[in-house]
Every structure is written in structure tokens, then in C-alpha cells.
Amino acid sequence: MAAPFSDTPLSPLRTVAVVGLGTMGTGIAEVLARAGRDVIGVDISEAQAARAVTALEASTARAVARGRLTGQERAAALARVRVSTDLRTAAEADLVIEVAPESYEVKQQIFRELDGVVRPDAVLATGTNALSVTRLAADSARPERVLGLHFFNPAPAMKLVEVVSSVLTAPAAVTAVTDLALDLGKEPVAVGDRPGFVADGLLFGYLNQAAAMYEARYASREDIDAAMRLGCGLPMGPLALLDLIGVDTARTVLEAMYAASHDRLHAPAPILRQLSEAGLTGRKAGRGFYTYDGPGSAAVVPDALTPRADTVPAAGRPVRSVGVAGSGTMASGIAEVFARAGYPVVLAARGEEKARAAKARIGKSLARSVDKGRMTAEDAARALESVTPVGTYDGFADVDLAVEAVAEDLEVKRQLFTTLDKVCKAGAVLATTTSSLPVVACARATSRPRDVIGMHFFNPAPAMKLVEVVRTVLTGDDVHATVREVCAKLRKHPVDCGDRAGFIVNALLFPYLNNAVKMVQEHYATLDDIDAAMKLGGGYPMGPFELLDVVGLDVSLAIEKVLHREFRDPGLAPAPLLEHLVAAGCLGRKTGRGFREYARR
């Protein structure tokens, strides 16, 4: 009897049962009811079913208060929802969406019971983001009508819905559910059946690496989270997001991903097990990576790990003038940042003409800021006047801080630091802006390695708030304090990290980008679907392929090679597709073609 179901278009899904009325199930019920669907909510707990009704009433009341819903629309939506503890009430549903705990046993039991309850033409959807849809479908009496329908939390706000087909799923079921998602105002993305699908498949590997980074005491939880928010424009840091998702849920998803991929990057960081087994599962428990003002609260409260505001830092060295070495976009941007903060800046390049061209670029940037009302013409003129372009590094003789921003080539940087060691006065701090090379190698090129530190700005430097402050094992405490004091004067947010490849941001960002390339390489999903999934499901400002084309595929490949060489993890090996595109000269926007094609300017 499967063939007619497979070949015949289904009627619109007007009545929908939602099984499991936790946060996600309740959110899905609200989305359906507000879109005019009749909703049957089912939960084994009478108390939970009652809480779901209360939550629906509160959520829709907020929507009315914010002008997103009228009082009449709210009343109609609430009237369309009825709740029960009896699964047999789902008998009249055209679609059943199961949102039970992430357990094969629990979900399979629900599907077996539904087989004896629902109509033969009803569609059964699982809301899992970690378990195999194929395995759940195979255990059903009619596997052709089973698929995955993965909403994102909070369901009323998040636009993305992943529609997951197994090899058994009938096309008519996929079409019917996709049409429903569109009618709900969502953006459906079609994906195949593998743990994590697209969005969580990329997201949870990144979250896992952040947890491991924290566990290794490489950086504080606050600095890791701030780095990814300020350096990548993400709405939340990874550790705060793990607390929101639930540490136990993340561990379950990663276990499923690792079972399928055997990629060590998906093997749950031990701290996730430790926190889970201790009951420290995040916001819902009142404590996870952070401590909250009670279970379910979003308000973080200080705990033993919170940095103390009354800690007296080491005294830094006075910085009255700054030298910036380089003539590219990054160097001119950094020089502009210092000049706008009131520092006299010596901008040195290989030749005075290049130095003057870099100063001209600063002038254009300052003029744009004036046009946009971000600074006065007088302040812009004062900042530009404080920049002195020179064609030799001898101009650094009297600076208190020398910042290197030349090509990302270790030998070039080492030679420059040898020069700075000779021309800069005793006590001057020497900083490199490298994003991936060892800072200690620059330090060892000098006779004063304790004066050398990493000061990694992000592009565009005038706009981006983050600076990664990278100490080597040789960096002096006063040098570290100096750079943090300077960051405060620049109105930048410094985060501390050790001297290892990628520091914080690139060490977390580029494996995620590499995994996205692998998804396309394996024909699992399209560029557009992956970009849409991460923007709509993860809140990312750009999809991974948009970002790769902006950064430059050659730059991305170089960073990924550095990460692979440093950590020796097979999962960090650059995706062959990325290497092929670089070899073909397809480097992104700057060449007119990368993962996508661009109009030539």
C-alpha cells in the first residue's frame, strides 16, 4: 500500500499533533496555531501539558504587547490549541511532529504507538537533531511517511526549518511538509539524514572545540565567548550557547555525530560529560559553564571563576608614540585606530611612496567617518595630521610601541623583528599582528624576547572591537599590562590567549569553514542551503561560503594548513575541494570567482 502514498500528492496539512510539550514542542505549537493550523498537543505529563498552555498564553500576550499580533488573532490562535496526555487524540492529525527526548527507545516507542493510532495517509515527523531519521523510519510500519522536521529554538523567532529525508521517505511527504514550512513563514532547507544535519552538524563541532579550548585552560570562558562575538559577529559566545542548548543535549548530539563520522573533532570534550553527569547542564539547571540566577534564568551571576573587578594588574610601560610597520589595508587601519585615539603615529613602509599611499587611505577612511557623522571634520584632520609616513624603519627610533603589520610570512616577519630590535629604543614594546604564525618565533629574532607580544587586530581594524593579546612563554608581565592598557585607550576589547596556531578566533572559525567545504564536497547539501542554514539557524552574519569568498580561499587554506600542522589532527586537514579551487586561481571575490562567481569591477 506504500506506492499510492508515494505517488499521490497529499492534501494540505491542516491538523497537526505535537508530541512532547517542552520548550521546543510548545514553540512549534505556537507557530502552527498562529498560522491557522489546528493543534493537538500531547505530553505524558499532565503538569507539563498545563505548563505548555501557560507558556503559550504568556508568549502570545508578549506578541500582542509588541504589536506582532492583535488581541483577536491571539484569542483565535489559543482556541486552536488543545492539549492531552493521551496519544490517541492524535488520530485525526494530518501530521504528527514528535519532539520527545533524544532517545531512540523513547522515540521508537512513540512511533510504534502512532502506527496504531493515525490515519494511513498521515505524515510522521521527528524533531530530532541528533538521531538517525532512517533508523526511526525503518522501525515504523509505514517508513515512507516518516521524515525529519527540525525547527530551531526559539521556534516562533527562528526562520530555518530543516526537512530531512531518508532513503525511505516518499517525495509526496517531503513536498507536503515543505509546503507547510513555507506557509508557516519559515525557510525550509532540504537535507539528507546524518547526525546534526547541516546547521547543527557545523555548529556542534565548533561548540565542542570551544569546550575543549576552555577545558585546556587556554583561555577563560569570558574571553572565548567575547572573542567569537566580537571577532565573528556571532549573537552568543560558544560556551554561553552550550549553556542555552543544554550541555547534556550537546553531548548527545556530539556522541551521535562521532558515531557516524569517527572524526575526533566530534568526540565530546570530557568536560561535557563531567558537567552533564554532575547535573550542571546549563541554564535549565542554573549552572553550566556559567552560573545563573536560578534554574531557567538567563541572568549570569558571579561565581568563583568570574574575573574580579578589584584585581590590581601589573603596571604597564608608558606609551606616548606608536610605530606601525606596513602599507596594506591592515597596517593603515591599525594606524588609523591609534591616530584616532590621540597617539602620534609613525607609519613606515618599504619606501616613502608606499607609506604616503597608506596615509592617503587613512584620509579616505576618516573622510567616510565624517560623512557618516561618526566624527567631526576637526577630529579627522587632527588624526590624519598625527600620522607621519616614512620610508625607513629608522623612524621607529623613539616610539614606545612598534606594531608589525606586514605580510603573513614568518621569514618576512622575523627579518622585520631583527630590524626593529636594532632601531627601537630599549624598553619599547614590539608587537606582531599575525593571525596564525608563532609569536615566539618573532620574539626569538630579537635580543629582547620579553618585550615581544602578539596584538591581533581584526579587519577592518577601525570597526572591529576585538584584539587578541598573545603572550609567549617569554613575554614580560609589564609588556602584557602595557598592551592591555593601550587596548583600553583604543576602546578595544582585549582577550588573552597563549601562543598557539589560530589563537582563539581562527582556531574555532576555520575548522568550521573547512567542515562546510567538506559538506559540499560530499554532495550533502548545496552552498546556498548551507549558507542559509547557518544564517537562519545559527544567527551567523554570513554563511560559511560567503565568508570564505570574502576572506580569500588562499588565505583560508594557509590558515587551515597552519592549524593542521600545529595540532596534527586529521579532522583539520584542508578539504581537497578548497585546495583545488586555490590551485585553479579561484580565490574568492578578489579574483571574481571562488565558491561563487562575482561581477568584475
C-alpha positions as CSV (number, residue, x, y, z in Angstrom):
1,M,0.0,0.0,0.0
2,A,3.1,2.3,0.1
3,A,3.0,3.1,-3.7
4,P,-0.1,5.2,-3.7
5,F,1.2,7.2,-0.8
6,S,4.5,7.7,-2.5
7,D,3.0,8.8,-5.8
8,T,-0.1,10.8,-4.8
9,P,0.1,14.4,-3.6
10,L,-1.1,14.9,-0.1
11,S,-3.9,17.2,0.9
12,P,-2.8,20.3,2.9
13,L,-1.7,19.5,6.5
14,R,-4.4,21.3,8.4
15,T,-4.5,19.5,11.7
16,V,-1.1,18.9,13.4
17,A,-0.3,16.9,16.6
18,V,2.8,17.9,18.5
19,V,4.0,15.1,20.8
20,G,6.3,16.5,23.6
21,L,5.4,19.8,25.1
22,G,8.8,21.0,26.3
23,T,10.2,24.3,25.2
24,M,10.6,23.3,21.6
25,G,7.3,21.5,21.3
26,T,5.4,24.4,22.8
27,G,7.2,26.8,20.5
28,I,6.2,24.7,17.5
29,A,2.6,24.5,18.7
30,E,2.6,28.3,18.8
31,V,4.0,28.7,15.3
32,L,1.3,26.3,13.9
33,A,-1.6,27.9,15.8
34,R,-0.6,31.4,14.8
35,A,-0.5,30.2,11.2
36,G,-4.1,28.9,11.4
37,R,-3.5,25.2,12.0
38,D,-5.5,23.2,14.5
39,V,-3.0,21.9,17.0
40,I,-3.3,18.8,19.3
41,G,-0.6,19.0,22.0
42,V,0.3,15.7,23.7
43,D,2.6,15.1,26.6
44,I,2.8,12.2,29.1
45,S,2.9,14.7,32.0
46,E,-0.3,16.5,32.8
47,A,1.7,19.1,34.6
48,Q,3.9,19.7,31.6
49,A,0.8,20.0,29.3
50,A,-0.6,22.6,31.7
51,R,2.8,24.5,31.7
52,A,2.7,24.5,27.9
53,V,-0.7,26.2,27.9
54,T,0.6,28.8,30.4
55,A,3.7,29.3,28.2
56,L,1.5,29.8,25.1
57,E,-0.6,32.3,26.8
58,A,2.4,34.3,28.0
59,S,4.2,34.1,24.7
60,T,1.2,35.3,22.7
61,A,0.5,38.0,25.2
62,R,4.0,39.3,24.6
63,A,3.4,39.2,20.9
64,V,0.3,41.4,21.3
65,A,2.2,43.8,23.6
66,R,4.9,44.1,20.9
67,G,2.4,44.7,18.1
68,R,3.1,41.4,16.3
69,L,-0.3,40.0,17.0
70,T,-3.7,41.5,17.6
71,G,-5.8,40.5,20.6
72,Q,-8.3,38.9,18.3
73,E,-5.6,36.9,16.5
74,R,-4.2,35.8,19.9
75,A,-7.6,34.6,21.0
76,A,-8.1,32.7,17.8
77,A,-4.7,31.1,18.0
78,L,-5.2,29.9,21.6
79,A,-8.6,28.5,20.6
80,R,-6.9,26.3,18.0
81,V,-4.8,24.5,20.6
82,R,-5.9,21.7,22.8
83,V,-3.7,19.6,25.0
84,S,-3.9,16.0,26.2
85,T,-1.9,13.2,27.9
86,D,-3.4,10.6,25.6
87,L,-1.6,9.8,22.3
88,R,-4.8,8.6,20.8
89,T,-6.0,12.2,20.4
90,A,-3.5,12.4,17.5
91,A,-5.8,10.1,15.5
92,E,-7.3,12.9,13.4
93,A,-4.0,14.6,12.7
94,D,-2.7,15.1,9.1
95,L,0.8,15.5,10.5
96,V,2.4,14.4,13.8
97,I,5.6,16.1,14.9
98,E,7.4,14.2,17.6
99,V,9.6,16.4,19.9
100,A,10.4,13.9,22.7
101,P,13.8,13.5,24.4
102,E,16.8,12.5,22.2
103,S,16.5,8.7,22.8
104,Y,15.9,6.0,20.2
105,E,13.9,4.0,22.8
106,V,11.6,6.8,23.6
107,K,11.1,8.0,20.0
108,Q,10.6,4.4,18.7
109,Q,8.0,3.7,21.3
110,I,6.1,6.8,20.2
111,F,6.3,5.9,16.6
112,R,5.1,2.3,17.3
113,E,2.1,3.6,19.2
114,L,1.4,6.2,16.5
115,D,1.3,3.4,13.9
116,G,-1.8,2.1,15.6
117,V,-3.4,5.5,16.0
118,V,-3.0,7.7,13.0
119,R,-4.7,7.5,9.6
120,P,-2.8,5.6,6.8
121,D,-2.1,8.9,4.9
122,A,-0.8,10.9,7.9
123,V,2.8,12.1,7.9
124,L,5.0,11.4,10.9
125,A,7.9,13.8,11.5
126,T,10.6,13.6,14.1
127,G,12.1,16.8,15.5
128,T,15.5,15.1,16.3
129,N,18.7,16.9,15.5
130,A,21.0,14.0,16.6
131,L,19.4,10.6,15.9
132,S,19.0,8.8,12.6
133,V,15.7,9.5,10.8
134,T,16.3,6.4,8.7
135,R,16.5,4.2,11.8
136,L,13.3,5.7,13.2
137,A,11.6,5.3,9.9
138,A,12.7,1.7,9.5
139,D,11.1,0.8,12.8
140,S,7.7,2.3,11.7
141,A,5.0,0.2,9.9
142,R,5.0,2.8,7.1
143,P,8.5,4.1,6.7
144,E,7.7,6.1,3.5
145,R,5.7,8.6,5.5
146,V,8.4,9.3,8.1
147,L,10.8,12.2,7.8
148,G,12.6,14.8,9.9
149,L,11.3,18.3,10.6
150,H,13.9,20.1,12.6
151,F,12.9,23.5,14.0
152,F,15.3,25.8,15.8
153,N,14.9,27.3,19.2
154,P,13.0,29.6,19.8
155,A,10.7,28.2,17.1
156,P,8.5,31.3,16.8
157,A,11.5,33.5,16.1
158,M,13.9,31.3,14.1
159,K,13.2,31.1,10.4
160,L,15.1,27.9,9.5
161,V,13.4,24.5,9.3
162,E,15.5,21.5,8.1
163,V,13.4,19.0,6.2
164,V,15.2,15.7,6.5
165,S,14.6,12.8,4.0
166,S,15.7,9.3,4.5
167,V,16.2,6.8,1.6
168,L,12.7,5.5,2.5
169,T,10.8,8.8,2.5
170,A,8.1,9.3,-0.1
171,P,8.5,12.5,-2.2
172,A,4.9,13.4,-1.5
173,A,5.6,13.6,2.2
174,V,8.6,15.8,1.6
175,T,6.6,18.1,-0.6
176,A,3.7,18.4,1.9
177,V,5.9,19.2,4.8
178,T,8.0,21.7,2.8
179,D,4.8,23.5,1.7
180,L,3.7,23.6,5.3
181,A,7.0,25.1,6.4
182,L,6.6,27.8,3.7
183,D,3.1,28.5,4.8
184,L,4.3,28.9,8.4
185,G,6.6,31.7,7.2
186,K,9.7,29.6,7.6
187,E,12.6,28.9,5.2
188,P,12.9,25.1,4.6
189,V,16.2,23.6,3.7
190,A,16.2,20.1,2.3
191,V,18.9,17.9,3.8
192,G,19.9,14.2,4.0
193,D,19.9,12.0,7.0
194,R,23.1,12.3,9.0
195,P,23.6,13.4,12.6
196,G,23.4,17.2,13.1
197,F,22.1,17.7,9.5
198,V,23.5,21.0,8.2
199,A,23.3,23.7,10.9
200,D,24.0,21.5,14.0
201,G,26.4,19.4,12.0
202,L,28.6,22.5,11.6
203,L,27.6,24.2,14.9
204,F,28.3,21.4,17.3
205,G,31.8,20.7,16.1
206,Y,32.6,24.3,16.7
207,L,31.0,24.3,20.2
208,N,32.9,21.1,21.1
209,Q,36.2,22.7,20.1
210,A,35.4,25.7,22.2
211,A,34.6,23.5,25.2
212,A,38.0,21.7,24.7
213,M,39.8,25.0,24.5
214,Y,38.3,26.1,27.8
215,E,39.0,22.7,29.4
216,A,42.7,23.0,28.4
217,R,42.7,26.4,30.3
218,Y,44.0,28.0,27.1
219,A,41.6,31.0,27.6
220,S,38.9,32.0,30.1
221,R,35.3,31.3,29.3
222,E,34.6,35.1,29.2
223,D,37.5,35.6,26.7
224,I,36.5,32.7,24.5
225,D,32.9,34.0,24.3
226,A,33.9,37.6,23.8
227,A,36.3,36.6,21.0
228,M,33.7,34.9,19.0
229,R,31.0,37.6,19.5
230,L,33.3,40.5,18.7
231,G,35.6,38.8,16.2
232,C,32.9,37.0,14.2
233,G,29.8,39.0,14.9
234,L,28.0,36.0,16.5
235,P,25.0,36.6,18.7
236,M,26.4,34.5,21.5
237,G,29.7,33.0,22.5
238,P,30.1,29.2,22.2
239,L,30.1,28.5,26.0
240,A,27.1,30.6,26.7
241,L,25.3,28.9,23.7
242,L,26.2,25.5,25.1
243,D,24.5,26.5,28.4
244,L,21.4,27.7,26.5
245,I,21.2,24.5,24.4
246,G,21.9,22.3,27.4
247,V,25.3,20.7,28.0
248,D,23.7,17.2,28.1
249,T,21.9,17.8,24.8
250,A,25.2,18.9,23.2
251,R,26.9,15.8,24.5
252,T,24.1,13.6,23.0
253,V,24.3,15.3,19.6
254,L,28.1,15.0,19.5
255,E,28.0,11.3,20.5
256,A,25.7,10.7,17.6
257,M,27.9,12.7,15.2
258,Y,31.0,10.9,16.3
259,A,29.4,7.5,15.9
260,A,28.7,8.4,12.3
261,S,31.9,10.3,11.4
262,H,34.6,8.9,13.7
263,D,36.1,12.4,13.4
264,R,37.9,13.3,16.6
265,L,36.6,16.9,16.4
266,H,33.1,15.4,17.1
267,A,34.3,13.3,20.1
268,P,32.6,15.1,23.0
269,A,35.1,17.1,25.1
270,P,35.5,15.4,28.5
271,I,34.2,18.5,30.3
272,L,30.8,18.0,28.6
273,R,30.5,14.6,30.3
274,Q,31.7,15.9,33.6
275,L,29.2,18.7,33.6
276,S,26.4,16.5,32.4
277,E,26.9,13.8,35.0
278,A,27.2,16.5,37.7
279,G,23.8,17.8,36.7
280,L,25.4,21.1,35.6
281,T,23.6,21.2,32.3
282,G,23.3,24.9,31.7
283,R,20.6,27.5,32.1
284,K,17.9,24.9,32.8
285,A,19.9,23.7,35.8
286,G,21.0,27.2,36.9
287,R,24.6,26.3,36.3
288,G,26.8,25.0,33.4
289,F,29.9,26.8,32.1
290,Y,28.4,29.9,33.9
291,T,26.3,30.3,37.0
292,Y,22.8,31.7,36.6
293,D,20.3,33.4,38.9
294,G,18.3,30.2,39.3
295,P,17.2,27.3,37.0
296,G,15.8,28.6,33.8
297,S,17.2,32.1,34.2
298,A,19.3,33.8,31.6
299,A,20.9,36.2,34.1
300,V,24.6,35.3,34.7
301,V,25.7,35.8,38.3
302,P,29.3,35.9,39.6
303,D,30.9,32.7,40.7
304,A,34.4,31.5,41.7
305,L,35.6,31.8,38.1
306,T,34.4,35.3,37.4
307,P,37.2,37.7,36.9
308,R,37.5,40.0,39.9
309,A,37.0,43.7,39.2
310,D,39.2,44.7,42.1
311,T,42.3,42.8,40.9
312,V,45.3,45.2,40.5
313,P,47.1,44.4,37.2
314,A,50.8,44.7,36.8
315,A,52.0,48.2,35.9
316,G,52.5,48.8,32.2
317,R,55.1,50.9,30.4
318,P,54.2,54.4,29.3
319,V,53.2,54.6,25.6
320,R,53.4,58.1,24.2
321,S,54.0,57.3,20.5
322,V,53.5,54.3,18.2
323,G,55.1,53.0,15.1
324,V,53.1,50.8,12.6
325,A,55.1,48.8,10.1
326,G,53.4,48.0,6.8
327,S,51.4,49.7,4.0
328,G,48.5,47.4,3.4
329,T,44.9,47.6,4.4
330,M,45.6,46.1,7.9
331,A,48.5,48.4,8.6
332,S,46.7,51.6,7.5
333,G,43.6,50.5,9.6
334,I,45.7,49.9,12.7
335,A,47.5,53.3,12.2
336,E,44.1,55.0,11.9
337,V,42.9,53.4,15.2
338,F,46.0,54.7,17.1
339,A,45.7,58.1,15.5
340,R,42.0,58.5,16.3
341,A,42.9,57.6,20.0
342,G,45.3,60.5,20.1
343,Y,48.6,58.8,19.6
344,P,51.3,60.2,17.3
345,V,51.9,57.5,14.7
346,V,54.9,56.8,12.6
347,L,53.7,54.8,9.6
348,A,56.7,53.0,8.0
349,A,56.7,51.1,4.7
350,R,59.3,49.8,2.2
351,G,59.6,53.2,0.5
352,E,58.1,56.6,1.3
353,E,55.7,56.4,-1.7
354,K,54.0,53.3,-0.2
355,A,53.9,55.0,3.2
356,R,52.2,58.1,1.7
357,A,49.7,55.9,-0.2
358,A,48.8,54.2,3.1
359,K,48.3,57.6,4.8
360,A,46.1,58.6,1.9
361,R,44.0,55.5,2.5
362,I,43.6,56.6,6.2
363,G,42.5,60.0,5.0
364,K,39.8,58.5,2.8
365,S,38.6,56.3,5.7
366,L,38.5,59.3,8.1
367,A,36.5,61.2,5.5
368,R,33.9,58.5,5.3
369,S,33.6,58.6,9.0
370,V,32.9,62.3,8.8
371,D,30.3,61.8,6.1
372,K,28.5,59.3,8.3
373,G,28.5,61.6,11.3
374,R,30.8,59.4,13.3
375,M,33.4,62.1,13.9
376,T,33.9,65.8,13.3
377,A,36.0,67.2,10.4
378,E,38.3,68.8,13.0
379,D,38.9,65.4,14.8
380,A,39.5,63.7,11.4
381,A,42.1,66.4,10.4
382,R,43.8,66.1,13.8
383,A,44.0,62.3,13.5
384,L,45.4,62.5,10.0
385,E,47.9,65.1,11.0
386,S,49.3,62.8,13.7
387,V,50.3,60.2,11.1
388,T,53.9,60.6,9.8
389,P,54.7,58.4,6.8
390,V,58.3,57.3,6.4
391,G,60.2,55.0,4.0
392,T,62.5,53.5,6.6
393,Y,62.2,51.8,9.9
394,D,64.7,54.2,11.4
395,G,61.7,56.4,12.1
396,F,60.9,54.0,14.9
397,A,63.9,55.1,17.0
398,D,61.8,56.9,19.6
399,V,58.4,55.1,19.6
400,D,57.3,53.3,22.7
401,L,55.2,50.7,20.9
402,A,56.1,49.2,17.5
403,V,53.3,47.2,15.8
404,E,54.2,45.0,12.8
405,A,51.5,44.5,10.2
406,V,53.4,43.2,7.2
407,A,52.8,40.1,5.0
408,E,51.7,36.9,6.8
409,D,55.1,35.2,6.1
410,L,57.2,34.1,9.0
411,E,60.6,34.8,7.4
412,V,59.5,38.3,6.4
413,K,58.3,38.9,10.0
414,R,61.5,37.5,11.5
415,Q,63.6,39.8,9.4
416,L,61.5,42.8,10.4
417,F,61.8,42.0,14.1
418,T,65.6,41.7,13.7
419,T,65.4,45.2,12.2
420,L,63.1,46.5,15.0
421,D,65.5,45.1,17.6
422,K,68.2,47.3,16.2
423,V,66.3,50.5,15.6
424,C,63.8,50.7,18.5
425,K,65.0,52.1,21.9
426,A,65.4,50.0,25.0
427,G,62.1,49.4,26.7
428,A,60.0,49.7,23.6
429,V,57.3,47.1,23.2
430,L,57.4,45.1,20.0
431,A,54.0,43.7,18.8
432,T,53.1,41.4,15.9
433,T,49.6,41.4,14.4
434,T,50.0,37.8,13.0
435,S,46.8,35.8,12.9
436,S,48.3,32.3,12.7
437,L,52.1,32.3,13.0
438,P,54.1,31.7,16.2
439,V,54.7,34.9,18.1
440,V,57.7,33.3,19.9
441,A,59.5,32.9,16.5
442,C,59.3,36.7,16.1
443,A,60.5,37.2,19.7
444,R,63.5,34.9,19.1
445,A,64.6,37.0,16.2
446,T,65.4,39.7,18.7
447,S,67.8,40.1,21.7
448,R,64.8,41.1,23.9
449,P,62.1,38.4,23.6
450,R,60.4,39.5,26.9
451,D,59.4,42.7,25.1
452,V,57.6,40.9,22.2
453,I,53.9,40.1,22.2
454,G,51.0,39.4,19.8
455,M,48.4,42.1,19.2
456,H,46.0,40.6,16.7
457,F,43.5,43.2,15.3
458,F,40.6,42.2,13.2
459,N,39.7,43.6,9.8
460,P,38.5,46.3,9.4
461,A,40.6,47.5,12.4
462,P,38.7,50.8,12.9
463,A,35.4,49.0,13.2
464,M,36.2,45.7,14.9
465,K,36.3,45.9,18.7
466,L,38.4,42.7,19.4
467,V,42.1,42.4,19.9
468,E,43.7,39.1,20.8
469,V,46.6,39.7,23.2
470,V,49.0,36.8,22.7
471,R,51.6,36.1,25.3
472,T,54.6,33.8,24.7
473,V,56.3,31.9,27.4
474,L,58.9,34.7,27.3
475,T,56.7,37.8,27.4
476,G,57.1,40.1,30.4
477,D,54.2,40.8,32.7
478,D,54.7,44.6,32.2
479,V,54.6,44.1,28.4
480,H,51.3,42.3,28.7
481,A,49.9,45.0,31.0
482,T,51.1,47.7,28.6
483,V,49.2,46.2,25.7
484,R,46.0,45.8,27.7
485,E,46.2,49.4,28.9
486,V,46.7,50.5,25.2
487,C,43.7,48.5,24.1
488,A,41.6,50.3,26.8
489,K,42.7,53.7,25.4
490,L,41.9,52.5,21.9
491,R,38.4,51.4,23.1
492,K,39.1,47.9,22.0
493,H,38.2,44.7,23.9
494,P,41.3,42.6,24.6
495,V,41.2,38.9,25.2
496,D,44.1,36.9,26.5
497,C,45.4,33.7,24.9
498,G,48.5,31.7,24.5
499,D,50.9,31.4,21.6
500,R,49.4,28.6,19.5
501,A,48.1,28.4,16.0
502,G,44.9,30.3,15.3
503,F,44.8,31.8,18.8
504,I,41.0,31.8,19.8
505,V,39.0,33.1,16.8
506,N,40.8,31.4,13.9
507,A,41.3,28.2,15.8
508,L,37.5,27.9,16.2
509,L,36.4,29.6,12.9
510,F,38.5,27.9,10.3
511,P,37.7,24.2,11.2
512,Y,34.0,25.2,10.9
513,L,34.6,26.7,7.5
514,N,36.6,23.6,6.5
515,N,33.8,21.3,7.6
516,A,31.3,23.3,5.5
517,V,33.5,22.8,2.4
518,K,33.5,19.0,3.2
519,M,29.7,19.0,3.2
520,V,29.6,20.4,-0.3
521,Q,32.5,18.2,-1.4
522,E,30.4,15.2,-0.3
523,H,27.3,16.5,-2.1
524,Y,25.4,16.5,1.2
525,A,24.0,20.0,0.7
526,T,24.3,23.0,-1.6
527,L,26.3,26.2,-1.0
528,D,23.0,28.2,-0.8
529,D,21.4,25.8,1.7
530,I,24.4,25.7,3.9
531,D,24.8,29.4,3.9
532,A,21.0,29.8,4.6
533,A,21.1,27.2,7.4
534,M,23.9,29.0,9.3
535,K,22.4,32.5,8.9
536,L,18.9,31.5,9.8
537,G,19.6,28.6,12.2
538,G,22.8,29.9,13.9
539,G,22.4,33.6,13.7
540,Y,25.6,34.0,11.8
541,P,26.0,37.3,9.9
542,M,27.4,35.5,6.9
543,G,27.2,31.9,5.6
544,P,30.5,30.0,5.5
545,F,30.9,30.2,1.7
546,E,30.1,33.9,1.7
547,L,32.7,34.4,4.4
548,L,35.3,32.2,2.6
549,D,35.0,34.2,-0.6
550,V,35.4,37.4,1.4
551,V,38.4,36.3,3.4
552,G,40.0,34.7,0.3
553,L,40.3,31.0,-0.3
554,D,44.1,31.2,-0.4
555,V,44.2,32.9,3.0
556,S,41.8,30.4,4.4
557,L,43.8,27.5,3.0
558,A,47.0,28.9,4.5
559,I,45.4,29.2,8.0
560,E,44.0,25.7,7.8
561,K,47.4,24.3,6.9
562,V,48.9,26.0,9.9
563,L,46.2,24.6,12.2
564,H,46.7,21.1,10.7
565,R,50.5,21.3,11.1
566,E,50.2,22.6,14.7
567,F,47.6,20.1,16.1
568,R,48.3,17.1,13.8
569,D,44.6,16.2,13.8
570,P,43.3,14.5,10.6
571,G,40.0,16.3,11.0
572,L,41.8,19.6,10.5
573,A,43.3,18.6,7.1
574,P,42.2,21.1,4.5
575,A,39.3,19.9,2.3
576,P,40.6,18.8,-1.1
577,L,37.9,21.0,-2.8
578,L,39.4,24.1,-1.2
579,E,42.9,23.1,-2.3
580,H,41.7,22.5,-5.9
581,L,39.9,25.9,-6.1
582,V,43.1,27.7,-4.8
583,A,45.2,25.7,-7.3
584,A,42.8,26.9,-10.1
585,G,43.2,30.5,-9.0
586,C,39.6,30.8,-7.8
587,L,40.4,32.8,-4.6
588,G,37.1,34.5,-3.9
589,R,35.8,38.0,-4.5
590,K,39.3,39.4,-5.2
591,T,39.6,37.2,-8.4
592,G,36.0,37.3,-9.4
593,R,35.4,33.6,-8.6
594,G,35.7,31.4,-5.5
595,F,32.8,29.2,-4.4
596,R,30.6,31.6,-6.3
597,E,31.2,33.9,-9.3
598,Y,31.3,37.7,-8.9
599,A,31.0,40.6,-11.4
600,R,34.4,42.1,-12.2
601,R,34.8,45.6,-11.1
